[in-house]
Amino acid sequence: MGRTPRNHASRPSGFAARLIIGLITIFSFAVEAGAQWLTGWDYRKEITIDGSVIAGTGTLTDFPVLIRLTDANLAAGALTNGHDIVFTNSDATSLLHHELESYTSGTGDLVAWVQVTLTGATDKTIYMYYGNTSSGDPDADDESTWDSNYELIYHMEGTPDATSNNRDATSGGTPTTVTGMIGSATDFDGGASGSTGNDFFDTNYLGNLNSWTISAWVFGDAAPISSNGDAPVISGESNFNLGWNHGGGFLGEVYFKHAVDSWEGVAYTPLSGSTWYHLTGTYNSATGVLTAYRDGQPINTLGLSTGGHETEDRTITIARNAGDHTGDKNEWLGAIIDEVRISSIARSADWIETEYNNQFNPSTGGFIKTLGAQTLACSIAAGTIASDDTPIFSGGTATLTLSGYDGAATLQWQSSSDNSSWSPIGGATSASYTTPALSADTYYRVAVTNSCTNYSSSFLINVEPTFLGGGYLFRKK
């Protein structure tokens, strides 16, 4: 339709408890931590999410984070279909659920959704791996990316539902795929062509939800106007509506018909045409609160009696009234619509604000605080550590031996109290190392270097307290 969308703002666990009865029985064990690199992948980048744009101070469990970037290293190192691109948690090895919405190999342009648990006002680090010719298709379209409260999700580059509910939409008229707020979106022609051939999506889903959250990015042809009909963004008729045009008093509002009340609505206006907005409506049946959000912020609320809704017998539609629409061109909405979501719970204000912050500016300097430089996997053999004695009593020592490592490499032993922060041990550069007298649990590993550095598995020396029993001092030799 010749429109150019624009934004409207700048913007290891501790050792188990010991049971000592009379005599002492000593068991040996080791904790393996590996080299903290996902086996089989050649490259990775560290991604740090900016805590300052994660709303609140609580936990957002299984939040779908949008990763939107254009990266020359991806273009050069990833498979052409992007199916080797995976994400891990901050430990660098625990895979995260993700959905690959789109990937362009020539430019390294990536749109992906990654399920990450976030904490408000706290930075979060994850890793993006790529470069694995034998990885197949690990979670490239993982429906588990979306928690079970999502009823449907349309990325609006077509009609597929991203959730495991498989509620694919049916397209009516001739909607077109255009550039959207996030990736691709759908352009609906509204009533421009009269009552014939107007564009809409039918979700083939009734909804009938007691509590709910509905949301979409919308770029309207014009600001909301009073019309003879009802031209909503998302229409559930008597269930719920995310309204745009309306001639019955619900202009630019989220509204629904309560089971015991008449139609009720709250406005998220003012809105302008040719401008991107993130519009969200929530209803909590336990509290009876209906809330309208615009661009992540609550604009208006309305307290209603608690309970459900009027039962719906018409399927939910997008860009067209789900109810009476035949012969009335005002029942269709002219707009570009992106990222339509319906949930069966009232999402929290922190969730909705973080969702907006992420989707409005997903790039480095926005939701992404830093995107690290490309790091290459080090494939040299780093070996494993064995001990002549563990656990030991306080004040005892143990001799550790590294085996199975690259014989041409140089070695450097390291120690740690938490298996996370490591310090080199002066003079400890051979395959065997005897600890000093230890009084606390201590981890050891070896940095193995031959043109690059890899790390052995870590090994825990557990230190038992000295035990006095029956007047005798038992000490491990």
FIKOL-40299 format. One line per field, with one value per residue (C-alpha): residue number from 1; residue in one letter; x, z, y. Coordinates in Angstrom, 3 decimals, decimal comma. Layout:
% residues N
i <- [NUM/...]
aa <- [A/...]
u <- [X/...]
w <- [Z/...]
v <- [Y/...]
END
This chain:
% residues 477
i <- [1/2/3/4/5/6/7/8/9/10/11/12/13/14/15/16/17/18/19/20/21/22/23/24/25/26/27/28/29/30/31/32/33/34/35/36/37/38/39/40/41/42/43/44/45/46/47/48/49/50/51/52/53/54/55/56/57/58/59/60/61/62/63/64/65/66/67/68/69/70/71/72/73/74/75/76/77/78/79/80/81/82/83/84/85/86/87/88/89/90/91/92/93/94/95/96/97/98/99/100/101/102/103/104/105/106/107/108/109/110/111/112/113/114/115/116/117/118/119/120/121/122/123/124/125/126/127/128/129/130/131/132/133/134/135/136/137/138/139/140/141/142/143/144/145/146/147/148/149/150/151/152/153/154/155/156/157/158/159/160/161/162/163/164/165/166/167/168/169/170/171/172/173/174/175/176/177/178/179/180/181/182/183/184/185/186/187/188/189/190/191/192/193/194/195/196/197/198/199/200/201/202/203/204/205/206/207/208/209/210/211/212/213/214/215/216/217/218/219/220/221/222/223/224/225/226/227/228/229/230/231/232/233/234/235/236/237/238/239/240/241/242/243/244/245/246/247/248/249/250/251/252/253/254/255/256/257/258/259/260/261/262/263/264/265/266/267/268/269/270/271/272/273/274/275/276/277/278/279/280/281/282/283/284/285/286/287/288/289/290/291/292/293/294/295/296/297/298/299/300/301/302/303/304/305/306/307/308/309/310/311/312/313/314/315/316/317/318/319/320/321/322/323/324/325/326/327/328/329/330/331/332/333/334/335/336/337/338/339/340/341/342/343/344/345/346/347/348/349/350/351/352/353/354/355/356/357/358/359/360/361/362/363/364/365/366/367/368/369/370/371/372/373/374/375/376/377/378/379/380/381/382/383/384/385/386/387/388/389/390/391/392/393/394/395/396/397/398/399/400/401/402/403/404/405/406/407/408/409/410/411/412/413/414/415/416/417/418/419/420/421/422/423/424/425/426/427/428/429/430/431/432/433/434/435/436/437/438/439/440/441/442/443/444/445/446/447/448/449/450/451/452/453/454/455/456/457/458/459/460/461/462/463/464/465/466/467/468/469/470/471/472/473/474/475/476/477]
aa <- [M/G/R/T/P/R/N/H/A/S/R/P/S/G/F/A/A/R/L/I/I/G/L/I/T/I/F/S/F/A/V/E/A/G/A/Q/W/L/T/G/W/D/Y/R/K/E/I/T/I/D/G/S/V/I/A/G/T/G/T/L/T/D/F/P/V/L/I/R/L/T/D/A/N/L/A/A/G/A/L/T/N/G/H/D/I/V/F/T/N/S/D/A/T/S/L/L/H/H/E/L/E/S/Y/T/S/G/T/G/D/L/V/A/W/V/Q/V/T/L/T/G/A/T/D/K/T/I/Y/M/Y/Y/G/N/T/S/S/G/D/P/D/A/D/D/E/S/T/W/D/S/N/Y/E/L/I/Y/H/M/E/G/T/P/D/A/T/S/N/N/R/D/A/T/S/G/G/T/P/T/T/V/T/G/M/I/G/S/A/T/D/F/D/G/G/A/S/G/S/T/G/N/D/F/F/D/T/N/Y/L/G/N/L/N/S/W/T/I/S/A/W/V/F/G/D/A/A/P/I/S/S/N/G/D/A/P/V/I/S/G/E/S/N/F/N/L/G/W/N/H/G/G/G/F/L/G/E/V/Y/F/K/H/A/V/D/S/W/E/G/V/A/Y/T/P/L/S/G/S/T/W/Y/H/L/T/G/T/Y/N/S/A/T/G/V/L/T/A/Y/R/D/G/Q/P/I/N/T/L/G/L/S/T/G/G/H/E/T/E/D/R/T/I/T/I/A/R/N/A/G/D/H/T/G/D/K/N/E/W/L/G/A/I/I/D/E/V/R/I/S/S/I/A/R/S/A/D/W/I/E/T/E/Y/N/N/Q/F/N/P/S/T/G/G/F/I/K/T/L/G/A/Q/T/L/A/C/S/I/A/A/G/T/I/A/S/D/D/T/P/I/F/S/G/G/T/A/T/L/T/L/S/G/Y/D/G/A/A/T/L/Q/W/Q/S/S/S/D/N/S/S/W/S/P/I/G/G/A/T/S/A/S/Y/T/T/P/A/L/S/A/D/T/Y/Y/R/V/A/V/T/N/S/C/T/N/Y/S/S/S/F/L/I/N/V/E/P/T/F/L/G/G/G/Y/L/F/R/K/K]
u <- [0,000/3,056/3,334/6,662/6,271/8,185/8,673/7,042/9,732/13,454/14,125/28,606/26,733/28,005/29,029/26,224/25,827/28,068/26,886/29,537/28,718/31,629/33,921/34,599/33,926/35,454/34,049/35,828/34,046/34,720/32,561/33,029/32,362/33,902/35,437/32,163/31,835/28,967/30,489/30,351/30,032/32,858/31,869/29,948/29,131/28,261/25,026/24,354/20,781/20,582/18,992/17,947/15,239/13,931/11,004/10,481/12,596/10,892/11,378/9,979/9,998/10,426/10,235/10,495/13,384/13,591/17,112/17,206/20,598/22,555/25,974/28,746/30,216/26,891/26,789/30,259/30,048/26,461/24,643/22,667/19,351/20,463/19,556/22,894/22,218/21,458/21,431/22,598/22,159/24,939/26,752/27,489/26,289/22,607/20,511/17,618/14,393/14,304/12,338/14,070/11,556/13,807/17,435/19,095/22,458/23,800/23,639/23,491/20,106/18,532/15,128/14,863/12,902/14,755/13,122/15,090/14,237/14,948/15,221/14,136/16,902/19,554/21,826/21,514/24,161/23,404/25,466/24,725/26,517/26,816/28,998/28,020/27,536/26,135/23,722/20,643/17,702/18,029/14,977/14,884/11,089/10,761/7,155/8,339/9,790/6,282/4,921/1,671/-0,341/-0,014/-3,135/-1,805/1,018/1,147/4,403/2,282/4,607/1,785/-0,887/1,014/0,609/3,981/2,614/2,045/-1,720/-1,367/-4,122/-3,127/-5,251/-7,209/-6,566/-9,462/-9,157/-5,636/-3,523/0,110/3,378/5,377/8,188/6,912/8,011/9,994/10,416/7,722/4,119/0,748/-0,893/-4,712/-6,571/-9,514/-12,653/-10,854/-12,342/-15,884/-17,619/-15,939/-12,421/-11,429/-8,557/-8,622/-7,346/-9,730/-8,024/-10,607/-10,450/-13,315/-11,260/-13,807/-11,108/-11,856/-8,596/-6,613/-3,942/-4,244/-1,584/-0,308/1,915/-0,286/0,513/-2,870/-3,739/-5,311/-5,984/-9,040/-12,303/-15,917/-17,582/-20,891/-19,206/-16,515/-13,007/-10,883/-7,303/-8,351/-12,040/-13,682/-17,068/-18,710/-15,614/-12,982/-11,822/-8,711/-10,560/-9,446/-12,405/-15,840/-19,123/-20,524/-18,365/-15,323/-13,025/-9,370/-10,172/-9,829/-13,297/-15,404/-18,831/-18,737/-20,890/-22,942/-22,310/-22,905/-20,092/-17,134/-14,026/-10,892/-9,052/-5,404/-5,815/-4,656/-3,288/-2,055/-2,061/1,103/2,759/3,760/2,114/2,286/-1,283/-2,135/-5,266/-5,566/-8,437/-7,979/-11,128/-10,000/-9,702/-12,158/-9,608/-9,540/-6,365/-5,306/-1,585/0,080/3,788/4,315/2,647/-0,784/-2,945/-6,302/-7,886/-11,464/-12,665/-15,504/-17,247/-15,188/-16,006/-16,075/-17,405/-20,276/-19,866/-18,544/-19,870/-17,837/-14,145/-11,652/-10,623/-7,841/-8,498/-12,218/-15,201/-15,895/-19,614/-21,863/-19,745/-21,509/-21,976/-20,311/-16,845/-16,423/-16,138/-12,584/-9,418/-6,795/-3,440/-0,153/-0,277/2,654/3,158/-0,374/-0,538/-3,342/-2,692/-5,032/-3,758/-3,476/0,244/1,903/2,711/6,439/6,061/4,252/6,723/9,708/8,022/7,720/11,292/12,605/10,574/10,851/14,647/16,106/19,505/22,825/22,470/18,827/17,642/21,032/23,653/26,618/27,195/30,595/33,220/33,233/35,065/36,438/36,249/39,535/39,667/42,901/42,558/42,500/42,305/40,860/42,115/42,396/43,438/45,242/42,927/39,584/37,957/40,773/40,740/41,418/45,165/45,725/47,047/46,244/48,213/46,380/47,339/46,222/45,912/44,625/45,829/47,679/51,270/52,686/50,746/51,908/50,036/48,929/47,076/44,342/42,287/38,861/36,633/33,389/34,135/33,589/36,391/39,801/43,350/46,614/48,876/52,478/54,951/52,266/52,997/53,502/51,012/51,162/50,387/50,355/48,046/49,089/47,450/43,768/41,164/38,209/36,721/38,748/38,313/41,219/41,548/44,328/44,627/46,031/47,582/48,807/48,009/44,734/43,681/41,258/40,464/40,379/37,365/37,407/38,014/36,747/38,873/36,446/37,854/36,336/36,649/39,006/36,955/37,517/35,858/36,238/39,245/41,200/42,035/41,277/43,141/43,354/46,882]
w <- [0,000/-0,284/3,422/5,187/8,833/11,369/15,111/17,212/19,865/20,242/22,636/42,443/45,003/48,601/49,821/51,331/55,099/56,786/59,034/61,474/63,726/65,804/62,900/59,849/56,327/53,587/50,043/46,999/44,342/41,776/40,321/36,573/35,118/31,653/29,702/29,527/25,760/23,865/22,177/18,385/17,795/16,340/17,403/20,046/21,173/24,649/24,847/27,903/28,444/30,095/33,525/33,408/30,825/32,690/34,617/38,345/40,764/40,593/38,358/34,839/34,392/30,873/29,232/25,399/24,577/21,046/19,594/16,542/14,976/11,746/12,164/9,612/11,717/11,566/7,809/7,492/10,115/10,414/8,155/5,379/6,985/10,450/12,015/13,782/15,719/19,333/22,663/26,125/29,629/31,424/32,181/28,428/28,067/29,121/25,964/26,001/24,054/21,022/17,867/14,705/13,139/10,225/9,121/6,022/5,449/3,054/5,662/8,938/9,678/12,554/14,227/17,024/20,248/23,216/26,446/29,298/32,963/33,812/37,093/37,224/37,173/36,842/33,845/32,292/30,205/27,603/24,738/21,042/19,330/15,600/13,161/13,438/10,153/11,861/14,267/12,144/13,352/17,143/18,399/15,413/15,709/19,319/20,433/24,039/23,651/24,552/28,008/28,384/29,060/25,437/23,486/20,124/18,668/15,132/14,007/11,116/8,280/7,485/9,316/11,338/15,114/16,889/19,940/20,386/20,128/16,314/15,931/12,435/11,040/7,788/5,541/3,946/1,088/-0,156/2,777/1,855/3,646/4,366/6,644/10,203/13,580/14,333/11,085/8,491/9,175/7,409/5,714/5,795/3,361/5,620/3,961/1,100/-1,509/-0,146/1,224/-1,168/-0,919/2,362/4,291/7,605/9,492/11,134/14,033/14,012/17,806/20,106/23,067/25,887/28,438/31,975/32,368/29,356/27,757/24,118/22,338/18,935/17,224/15,080/12,370/11,441/8,148/10,177/13,783/15,332/14,059/15,001/12,396/11,852/12,366/14,507/13,002/15,690/15,763/17,478/17,682/19,883/19,526/22,928/24,459/24,129/21,624/21,067/19,427/16,947/15,119/16,710/16,441/19,737/22,317/22,327/20,151/20,685/23,656/24,974/25,888/26,500/27,652/31,204/32,199/34,576/33,180/29,927/27,524/29,413/28,000/28,883/26,429/25,380/23,221/22,017/18,917/15,586/12,116/10,369/13,729/15,414/18,770/21,028/22,300/25,108/27,078/30,173/32,283/35,626/36,525/40,153/40,750/38,109/36,768/33,058/31,963/28,735/27,989/25,312/24,623/27,790/30,143/31,801/30,483/32,112/34,374/35,233/38,189/37,383/39,293/39,327/37,235/33,617/30,353/28,001/26,138/22,609/19,600/16,919/16,294/16,983/13,956/13,187/11,368/10,991/13,309/14,379/14,500/11,993/9,101/5,865/3,573/5,849/4,846/8,249/9,934/8,574/9,809/7,483/9,214/9,311/12,210/13,736/16,584/17,704/21,040/23,189/26,670/29,118/32,070/32,853/32,341/34,927/34,331/34,595/31,924/29,541/30,053/29,524/26,432/24,965/25,890/24,243/21,036/20,547/20,720/20,705/19,420/21,127/23,152/23,775/25,307/24,529/26,653/24,898/22,099/22,621/19,992/18,226/20,197/18,589/20,121/21,222/20,175/21,809/24,297/27,856/29,720/33,072/36,661/39,152/42,818/45,086/47,932/48,374/50,678/53,021/56,596/57,400/57,214/54,781/51,211/47,983/44,825/41,541/38,154/34,701/31,924/28,356/27,405/24,348/24,994/23,157/25,295/28,226/31,500/34,266/37,338/38,732/41,932/42,906/45,960/43,939/40,594/38,898/39,714/39,058/40,059/38,625/41,055/40,944/39,689/39,072/35,421/35,255/34,879/38,610/41,443/45,220/47,065/50,133/53,457/52,919/55,408/53,013/49,910/46,857/43,098/40,715/36,928/34,338/31,555/28,559/25,905/22,405/20,081/21,997/25,545/26,667/30,202/31,810/33,718/37,210/40,237/43,765/46,805/49,687/53,117/56,120/59,639/62,002/64,175/67,803/68,694/71,916/72,967/69,761/66,999/63,564/60,748/57,094/56,043]
v <- [0,000/2,221/2,977/3,337/2,297/4,357/4,317/7,004/7,342/7,025/5,133/-27,013/-27,761/-28,268/-31,710/-33,799/-33,930/-36,481/-39,218/-40,407/-43,301/-44,636/-45,490/-43,319/-44,543/-42,450/-42,294/-40,872/-38,788/-36,032/-33,261/-32,818/-29,364/-29,615/-26,748/-24,777/-24,950/-26,559/-29,603/-29,598/-25,845/-23,772/-20,257/-18,383/-14,865/-13,674/-11,692/-9,546/-8,376/-4,959/-5,211/-1,559/-2,401/-5,464/-3,994/-4,413/-6,417/-9,808/-12,849/-13,138/-16,912/-18,335/-14,926/-15,010/-12,665/-11,281/-11,529/-9,244/-8,598/-8,398/-9,976/-10,566/-13,378/-15,220/-14,757/-16,268/-19,004/-20,277/-22,711/-21,048/-22,058/-20,922/-24,253/-24,518/-21,297/-22,212/-20,406/-21,450/-20,153/-18,280/-21,556/-21,712/-25,320/-25,553/-25,191/-22,726/-23,216/-20,959/-20,315/-19,148/-16,757/-15,822/-15,897/-14,407/-16,057/-13,440/-10,682/-12,591/-11,002/-12,967/-12,832/-15,380/-15,831/-17,339/-18,488/-16,914/-16,421/-12,786/-10,894/-7,285/-4,652/-7,398/-8,043/-11,498/-13,271/-15,922/-17,368/-17,725/-20,643/-21,281/-23,200/-26,871/-28,710/-31,800/-30,106/-30,782/-28,735/-28,400/-26,516/-24,137/-24,069/-25,116/-24,601/-24,912/-21,419/-20,208/-21,017/-22,957/-19,786/-18,670/-19,619/-18,467/-16,388/-15,045/-13,452/-12,123/-13,085/-15,503/-17,450/-20,127/-20,290/-20,484/-22,333/-26,053/-25,399/-25,232/-22,642/-21,571/-18,758/-18,666/-15,701/-13,798/-11,324/-10,522/-9,318/-8,671/-9,357/-6,193/-5,038/-4,971/-3,724/-6,882/-8,827/-9,293/-8,254/-8,299/-5,308/-5,338/-3,061/-2,247/-0,957/0,717/-1,610/-1,593/-4,676/-7,137/-8,530/-6,935/-8,474/-10,315/-13,372/-15,812/-17,609/-20,448/-20,137/-19,165/-18,027/-18,014/-17,208/-16,058/-14,131/-12,994/-10,835/-9,733/-7,693/-6,598/-4,073/-1,816/0,754/2,206/3,871/6,657/7,607/5,938/7,393/6,963/4,780/3,055/-0,291/-1,859/-2,109/-3,789/-5,024/-8,280/-9,107/-11,708/-9,986/-10,523/-12,133/-9,400/-6,804/-4,745/-1,894/0,757/2,312/2,035/3,844/2,607/4,360/2,038/4,139/3,094/0,873/-2,630/-3,868/-6,938/-8,017/-9,271/-12,219/-10,069/-6,578/-4,747/-3,867/-2,364/-0,688/1,281/3,519/3,401/6,524/8,997/7,314/8,646/7,147/5,925/5,269/2,004/1,260/-1,757/-2,211/-4,598/-5,393/-7,566/-8,809/-10,569/-12,493/-12,891/-9,146/-7,924/-5,415/-4,515/-2,676/-0,970/-0,612/1,495/0,959/-1,031/1,418/1,091/3,935/3,185/0,577/-0,284/-2,299/-4,714/-7,443/-10,622/-13,652/-14,746/-13,397/-13,836/-17,127/-16,610/-18,477/-16,690/-17,286/-14,525/-12,465/-9,990/-6,686/-7,458/-7,552/-11,123/-10,414/-8,652/-7,409/-8,366/-5,404/-2,843/-1,737/-0,045/-3,439/-3,926/-2,207/-0,747/-1,283/-3,140/-5,604/-7,475/-9,995/-10,884/-12,725/-14,130/-15,562/-17,259/-15,213/-11,521/-10,899/-8,669/-5,021/-5,879/-8,578/-6,203/-3,355/-5,678/-7,114/-3,630/-2,657/-5,810/-5,576/-1,830/-1,763/-5,286/-4,182/-3,521/-0,357/-1,186/-4,444/-5,987/-4,279/-5,883/-8,377/-9,948/-10,627/-13,977/-16,659/-19,816/-23,237/-24,706/-28,339/-29,481/-32,336/-30,970/-34,267/-35,264/-35,081/-37,951/-37,838/-40,240/-39,266/-37,486/-36,554/-35,551/-34,320/-30,690/-30,076/-32,930/-32,839/-34,661/-35,350/-34,676/-36,085/-34,924/-37,517/-37,628/-34,143/-32,799/-33,830/-30,816/-28,330/-26,246/-26,712/-24,366/-25,598/-23,375/-23,398/-22,105/-22,029/-21,922/-23,650/-20,282/-17,807/-19,331/-18,355/-19,733/-21,626/-20,422/-23,018/-25,664/-26,439/-30,213/-33,047/-33,792/-31,397/-31,821/-29,482/-27,532/-28,395/-27,683/-26,548/-26,020/-27,652/-26,623/-27,120/-27,663/-27,609/-27,270/-24,685/-26,593/-24,338/-25,129/-22,167/-21,876/-22,657/-25,338/-26,453/-29,838/-31,005/-29,553/-31,765/-31,173/-32,001/-32,264/-31,493/-33,264/-31,835/-33,620/-36,028/-36,931/-40,230/-42,247/-40,162/-40,887/-38,416/-39,837/-38,105/-39,047/-39,815]
END
